[in-house]
Amino acid sequence: MGNKLYVGGLPYSVTEGQLQEIFAAHGTVESVKVIADKFTGQSRGFGFVEMSSGGEAQKAMQALNGTQLEGRTLVVNEAKPMGSRDSGGRGNRTGGRNRW
């Protein structure tokens, strides 16, 4: 298991400091990132926590997945590597028309 965790179901008011405190009870936290909307700055309700080892990540995941935080149920699992960002099968920017 890797040491980076996905954390979903976060209350929109949670801060990176609060998230670090929650996970620090289960091991050494290397980094925390709450993902925010790039236009409004509002939390998107999920983030990532990197623990110092895979064992600590596993321990935190088992302890925190399914628990409640401010009335919301946390989803904690191993973060998956970010895939390539392609066009999603939408074709080219010309809307599918060839321009000569």
Secondary structure, DSSP 4 states (H G I P E B T S, - for coil): --SEEEEES--TT--HHHHHHHHHTTS-EEEEEEEE-TTT--EEEEEEEEESSHHHHHHHHHHHTT-EETTEE-EEEEPPPP-----TT---TTTT----
